[in-house]
Amino acid sequence: AWTTADFAFLQAQYQITLLRQNPPTLKLVPQEAAARQLISSLEIRFSADCRYVEQIVIREADRDYTVIKFLDVTINKPLPPDYFY
């Protein structure tokens, strides 16, 4: 749900905290204990204009973490008609 911006689901399943205003960065902590045994938190950093996600940090309960960065982002770029064929 955090990848599709289902905010109603996110609010029901996670404690959401604003870590920073600029760039906007949210911290999501799972409310269910079973989920926290796997993922301790997610940090989602948006672009300064809030048009897209710049970075996601997935923090695991065992202190491992994964950082996903989105570089050279292009939004709604026209695609040729045969792009998916």
Phi and psi in radians as a Rosetta constraint file:
Dihedral C 1 N 2 CA 2 C 2 CIRCULARHARMONIC -1.268 0.35
Dihedral N 2 CA 2 C 2 N 3 CIRCULARHARMONIC -0.335 0.35
Dihedral C 2 N 3 CA 3 C 3 CIRCULARHARMONIC -1.483 0.35
Dihedral N 3 CA 3 C 3 N 4 CIRCULARHARMONIC -0.276 0.35
Dihedral C 3 N 4 CA 4 C 4 CIRCULARHARMONIC -1.915 0.35
Dihedral N 4 CA 4 C 4 N 5 CIRCULARHARMONIC 0.069 0.35
Dihedral C 4 N 5 CA 5 C 5 CIRCULARHARMONIC 1.060 0.35
Dihedral N 5 CA 5 C 5 N 6 CIRCULARHARMONIC 0.718 0.35
Dihedral C 5 N 6 CA 6 C 6 CIRCULARHARMONIC -1.451 0.35
Dihedral N 6 CA 6 C 6 N 7 CIRCULARHARMONIC 1.477 0.35
Dihedral C 6 N 7 CA 7 C 7 CIRCULARHARMONIC -1.152 0.35
Dihedral N 7 CA 7 C 7 N 8 CIRCULARHARMONIC -0.586 0.35
Dihedral C 7 N 8 CA 8 C 8 CIRCULARHARMONIC -1.098 0.35
Dihedral N 8 CA 8 C 8 N 9 CIRCULARHARMONIC -0.779 0.35
Dihedral C 8 N 9 CA 9 C 9 CIRCULARHARMONIC -1.132 0.35
Dihedral N 9 CA 9 C 9 N 10 CIRCULARHARMONIC -0.777 0.35
Dihedral C 9 N 10 CA 10 C 10 CIRCULARHARMONIC -1.027 0.35
Dihedral N 10 CA 10 C 10 N 11 CIRCULARHARMONIC -0.770 0.35
Dihedral C 10 N 11 CA 11 C 11 CIRCULARHARMONIC -1.149 0.35
Dihedral N 11 CA 11 C 11 N 12 CIRCULARHARMONIC -0.536 0.35
Dihedral C 11 N 12 CA 12 C 12 CIRCULARHARMONIC -1.353 0.35
Dihedral N 12 CA 12 C 12 N 13 CIRCULARHARMONIC -0.524 0.35
Dihedral C 12 N 13 CA 13 C 13 CIRCULARHARMONIC -1.781 0.35
Dihedral N 13 CA 13 C 13 N 14 CIRCULARHARMONIC -0.315 0.35
Dihedral C 13 N 14 CA 14 C 14 CIRCULARHARMONIC -2.307 0.35
Dihedral N 14 CA 14 C 14 N 15 CIRCULARHARMONIC 2.605 0.35
Dihedral C 14 N 15 CA 15 C 15 CIRCULARHARMONIC -1.499 0.35
Dihedral N 15 CA 15 C 15 N 16 CIRCULARHARMONIC 2.140 0.35
Dihedral C 15 N 16 CA 16 C 16 CIRCULARHARMONIC -1.936 0.35
Dihedral N 16 CA 16 C 16 N 17 CIRCULARHARMONIC 2.238 0.35
Dihedral C 16 N 17 CA 17 C 17 CIRCULARHARMONIC -2.216 0.35
Dihedral N 17 CA 17 C 17 N 18 CIRCULARHARMONIC 2.424 0.35
Dihedral C 17 N 18 CA 18 C 18 CIRCULARHARMONIC -1.469 0.35
Dihedral N 18 CA 18 C 18 N 19 CIRCULARHARMONIC 1.946 0.35
Dihedral C 18 N 19 CA 19 C 19 CIRCULARHARMONIC -1.401 0.35
Dihedral N 19 CA 19 C 19 N 20 CIRCULARHARMONIC -0.711 0.35
Dihedral C 19 N 20 CA 20 C 20 CIRCULARHARMONIC -2.507 0.35
Dihedral N 20 CA 20 C 20 N 21 CIRCULARHARMONIC 2.603 0.35
Dihedral C 20 N 21 CA 21 C 21 CIRCULARHARMONIC -1.460 0.35
Dihedral N 21 CA 21 C 21 N 22 CIRCULARHARMONIC -0.704 0.35
Dihedral C 21 N 22 CA 22 C 22 CIRCULARHARMONIC -2.384 0.35
Dihedral N 22 CA 22 C 22 N 23 CIRCULARHARMONIC 1.929 0.35
Dihedral C 22 N 23 CA 23 C 23 CIRCULARHARMONIC -1.266 0.35
Dihedral N 23 CA 23 C 23 N 24 CIRCULARHARMONIC 2.637 0.35
Dihedral C 23 N 24 CA 24 C 24 CIRCULARHARMONIC -1.012 0.35
Dihedral N 24 CA 24 C 24 N 25 CIRCULARHARMONIC 2.187 0.35
Dihedral C 24 N 25 CA 25 C 25 CIRCULARHARMONIC -2.361 0.35
Dihedral N 25 CA 25 C 25 N 26 CIRCULARHARMONIC 2.187 0.35
Dihedral C 25 N 26 CA 26 C 26 CIRCULARHARMONIC -1.879 0.35
Dihedral N 26 CA 26 C 26 N 27 CIRCULARHARMONIC 2.544 0.35
Dihedral C 26 N 27 CA 27 C 27 CIRCULARHARMONIC -2.006 0.35
Dihedral N 27 CA 27 C 27 N 28 CIRCULARHARMONIC 2.216 0.35
Dihedral C 27 N 28 CA 28 C 28 CIRCULARHARMONIC -1.998 0.35
Dihedral N 28 CA 28 C 28 N 29 CIRCULARHARMONIC 2.170 0.35
Dihedral C 28 N 29 CA 29 C 29 CIRCULARHARMONIC -2.030 0.35
Dihedral N 29 CA 29 C 29 N 30 CIRCULARHARMONIC 2.173 0.35
Dihedral C 29 N 30 CA 30 C 30 CIRCULARHARMONIC -1.037 0.35
Dihedral N 30 CA 30 C 30 N 31 CIRCULARHARMONIC 2.409 0.35
Dihedral C 30 N 31 CA 31 C 31 CIRCULARHARMONIC -1.411 0.35
Dihedral N 31 CA 31 C 31 N 32 CIRCULARHARMONIC -0.520 0.35
Dihedral C 31 N 32 CA 32 C 32 CIRCULARHARMONIC -1.404 0.35
Dihedral N 32 CA 32 C 32 N 33 CIRCULARHARMONIC 2.324 0.35
Dihedral C 32 N 33 CA 33 C 33 CIRCULARHARMONIC -1.046 0.35
Dihedral N 33 CA 33 C 33 N 34 CIRCULARHARMONIC -0.677 0.35
Dihedral C 33 N 34 CA 34 C 34 CIRCULARHARMONIC -1.077 0.35
Dihedral N 34 CA 34 C 34 N 35 CIRCULARHARMONIC -0.699 0.35
Dihedral C 34 N 35 CA 35 C 35 CIRCULARHARMONIC -1.186 0.35
Dihedral N 35 CA 35 C 35 N 36 CIRCULARHARMONIC -0.663 0.35
Dihedral C 35 N 36 CA 36 C 36 CIRCULARHARMONIC -1.174 0.35
Dihedral N 36 CA 36 C 36 N 37 CIRCULARHARMONIC -0.337 0.35
Dihedral C 36 N 37 CA 37 C 37 CIRCULARHARMONIC -1.211 0.35
Dihedral N 37 CA 37 C 37 N 38 CIRCULARHARMONIC -0.353 0.35
Dihedral C 37 N 38 CA 38 C 38 CIRCULARHARMONIC -1.804 0.35
Dihedral N 38 CA 38 C 38 N 39 CIRCULARHARMONIC -0.918 0.35
Dihedral C 38 N 39 CA 39 C 39 CIRCULARHARMONIC -2.075 0.35
Dihedral N 39 CA 39 C 39 N 40 CIRCULARHARMONIC 2.054 0.35
Dihedral C 39 N 40 CA 40 C 40 CIRCULARHARMONIC -1.400 0.35
Dihedral N 40 CA 40 C 40 N 41 CIRCULARHARMONIC -0.596 0.35
Dihedral C 40 N 41 CA 41 C 41 CIRCULARHARMONIC -2.929 0.35
Dihedral N 41 CA 41 C 41 N 42 CIRCULARHARMONIC 2.861 0.35
Dihedral C 41 N 42 CA 42 C 42 CIRCULARHARMONIC -2.179 0.35
Dihedral N 42 CA 42 C 42 N 43 CIRCULARHARMONIC 2.416 0.35
Dihedral C 42 N 43 CA 43 C 43 CIRCULARHARMONIC -2.084 0.35
Dihedral N 43 CA 43 C 43 N 44 CIRCULARHARMONIC 2.201 0.35
Dihedral C 43 N 44 CA 44 C 44 CIRCULARHARMONIC -2.095 0.35
Dihedral N 44 CA 44 C 44 N 45 CIRCULARHARMONIC 2.022 0.35
Dihedral C 44 N 45 CA 45 C 45 CIRCULARHARMONIC -1.845 0.35
Dihedral N 45 CA 45 C 45 N 46 CIRCULARHARMONIC 2.213 0.35
Dihedral C 45 N 46 CA 46 C 46 CIRCULARHARMONIC -1.655 0.35
Dihedral N 46 CA 46 C 46 N 47 CIRCULARHARMONIC 2.831 0.35
Dihedral C 46 N 47 CA 47 C 47 CIRCULARHARMONIC -1.164 0.35
Dihedral N 47 CA 47 C 47 N 48 CIRCULARHARMONIC 2.809 0.35
Dihedral C 47 N 48 CA 48 C 48 CIRCULARHARMONIC -1.005 0.35
Dihedral N 48 CA 48 C 48 N 49 CIRCULARHARMONIC -0.571 0.35
Dihedral C 48 N 49 CA 49 C 49 CIRCULARHARMONIC -1.580 0.35
Dihedral N 49 CA 49 C 49 N 50 CIRCULARHARMONIC 0.064 0.35
Dihedral C 49 N 50 CA 50 C 50 CIRCULARHARMONIC 1.110 0.35
Dihedral N 50 CA 50 C 50 N 51 CIRCULARHARMONIC 0.378 0.35
Dihedral C 50 N 51 CA 51 C 51 CIRCULARHARMONIC -1.503 0.35
Dihedral N 51 CA 51 C 51 N 52 CIRCULARHARMONIC -0.357 0.35
Dihedral C 51 N 52 CA 52 C 52 CIRCULARHARMONIC -2.755 0.35
Dihedral N 52 CA 52 C 52 N 53 CIRCULARHARMONIC 2.897 0.35
Dihedral C 52 N 53 CA 53 C 53 CIRCULARHARMONIC -1.485 0.35
Dihedral N 53 CA 53 C 53 N 54 CIRCULARHARMONIC 2.262 0.35
Dihedral C 53 N 54 CA 54 C 54 CIRCULARHARMONIC -1.599 0.35
Dihedral N 54 CA 54 C 54 N 55 CIRCULARHARMONIC -0.621 0.35
Dihedral C 54 N 55 CA 55 C 55 CIRCULARHARMONIC -2.712 0.35
Dihedral N 55 CA 55 C 55 N 56 CIRCULARHARMONIC 2.519 0.35
Dihedral C 55 N 56 CA 56 C 56 CIRCULARHARMONIC -2.217 0.35
Dihedral N 56 CA 56 C 56 N 57 CIRCULARHARMONIC 2.295 0.35
Dihedral C 56 N 57 CA 57 C 57 CIRCULARHARMONIC -2.041 0.35
Dihedral N 57 CA 57 C 57 N 58 CIRCULARHARMONIC 2.114 0.35
Dihedral C 57 N 58 CA 58 C 58 CIRCULARHARMONIC -1.823 0.35
Dihedral N 58 CA 58 C 58 N 59 CIRCULARHARMONIC 1.987 0.35
Dihedral C 58 N 59 CA 59 C 59 CIRCULARHARMONIC -1.772 0.35
Dihedral N 59 CA 59 C 59 N 60 CIRCULARHARMONIC 2.131 0.35
Dihedral C 59 N 60 CA 60 C 60 CIRCULARHARMONIC -1.561 0.35
Dihedral N 60 CA 60 C 60 N 61 CIRCULARHARMONIC 2.791 0.35
Dihedral C 60 N 61 CA 61 C 61 CIRCULARHARMONIC -1.083 0.35
Dihedral N 61 CA 61 C 61 N 62 CIRCULARHARMONIC -0.517 0.35
Dihedral C 61 N 62 CA 62 C 62 CIRCULARHARMONIC -1.508 0.35
Dihedral N 62 CA 62 C 62 N 63 CIRCULARHARMONIC 0.237 0.35
Dihedral C 62 N 63 CA 63 C 63 CIRCULARHARMONIC 1.382 0.35
Dihedral N 63 CA 63 C 63 N 64 CIRCULARHARMONIC -0.047 0.35
Dihedral C 63 N 64 CA 64 C 64 CIRCULARHARMONIC -1.194 0.35
Dihedral N 64 CA 64 C 64 N 65 CIRCULARHARMONIC 2.767 0.35
Dihedral C 64 N 65 CA 65 C 65 CIRCULARHARMONIC -2.639 0.35
Dihedral N 65 CA 65 C 65 N 66 CIRCULARHARMONIC 2.735 0.35
Dihedral C 65 N 66 CA 66 C 66 CIRCULARHARMONIC -2.183 0.35
Dihedral N 66 CA 66 C 66 N 67 CIRCULARHARMONIC 2.310 0.35
Dihedral C 66 N 67 CA 67 C 67 CIRCULARHARMONIC -1.972 0.35
Dihedral N 67 CA 67 C 67 N 68 CIRCULARHARMONIC 2.210 0.35
Dihedral C 67 N 68 CA 68 C 68 CIRCULARHARMONIC -2.023 0.35
Dihedral N 68 CA 68 C 68 N 69 CIRCULARHARMONIC 2.072 0.35
Dihedral C 68 N 69 CA 69 C 69 CIRCULARHARMONIC -1.967 0.35
Dihedral N 69 CA 69 C 69 N 70 CIRCULARHARMONIC 2.408 0.35
Dihedral C 69 N 70 CA 70 C 70 CIRCULARHARMONIC -1.839 0.35
Dihedral N 70 CA 70 C 70 N 71 CIRCULARHARMONIC 1.985 0.35
Dihedral C 70 N 71 CA 71 C 71 CIRCULARHARMONIC -1.969 0.35
Dihedral N 71 CA 71 C 71 N 72 CIRCULARHARMONIC 2.679 0.35
Dihedral C 71 N 72 CA 72 C 72 CIRCULARHARMONIC 0.882 0.35
Dihedral N 72 CA 72 C 72 N 73 CIRCULARHARMONIC 0.839 0.35
Dihedral C 72 N 73 CA 73 C 73 CIRCULARHARMONIC -1.221 0.35
Dihedral N 73 CA 73 C 73 N 74 CIRCULARHARMONIC 2.305 0.35
Dihedral C 73 N 74 CA 74 C 74 CIRCULARHARMONIC -2.152 0.35
Dihedral N 74 CA 74 C 74 N 75 CIRCULARHARMONIC 2.235 0.35
Dihedral C 74 N 75 CA 75 C 75 CIRCULARHARMONIC -1.840 0.35
Dihedral N 75 CA 75 C 75 N 76 CIRCULARHARMONIC 2.244 0.35
Dihedral C 75 N 76 CA 76 C 76 CIRCULARHARMONIC 0.974 0.35
Dihedral N 76 CA 76 C 76 N 77 CIRCULARHARMONIC 0.706 0.35
Dihedral C 76 N 77 CA 77 C 77 CIRCULARHARMONIC -1.186 0.35
Dihedral N 77 CA 77 C 77 N 78 CIRCULARHARMONIC 2.314 0.35
Dihedral C 77 N 78 CA 78 C 78 CIRCULARHARMONIC -1.077 0.35
Dihedral N 78 CA 78 C 78 N 79 CIRCULARHARMONIC 2.386 0.35
Dihedral C 78 N 79 CA 79 C 79 CIRCULARHARMONIC -1.964 0.35
Dihedral N 79 CA 79 C 79 N 80 CIRCULARHARMONIC 2.530 0.35
Dihedral C 79 N 80 CA 80 C 80 CIRCULARHARMONIC -1.123 0.35
Dihedral N 80 CA 80 C 80 N 81 CIRCULARHARMONIC 2.619 0.35
Dihedral C 80 N 81 CA 81 C 81 CIRCULARHARMONIC -0.986 0.35
Dihedral N 81 CA 81 C 81 N 82 CIRCULARHARMONIC -0.545 0.35
Dihedral C 81 N 82 CA 82 C 82 CIRCULARHARMONIC -1.637 0.35
Dihedral N 82 CA 82 C 82 N 83 CIRCULARHARMONIC 0.274 0.35
Dihedral C 82 N 83 CA 83 C 83 CIRCULARHARMONIC -1.025 0.35
Dihedral N 83 CA 83 C 83 N 84 CIRCULARHARMONIC -0.669 0.35
Dihedral C 83 N 84 CA 84 C 84 CIRCULARHARMONIC -1.761 0.35
Dihedral N 84 CA 84 C 84 N 85 CIRCULARHARMONIC 0.255 0.35
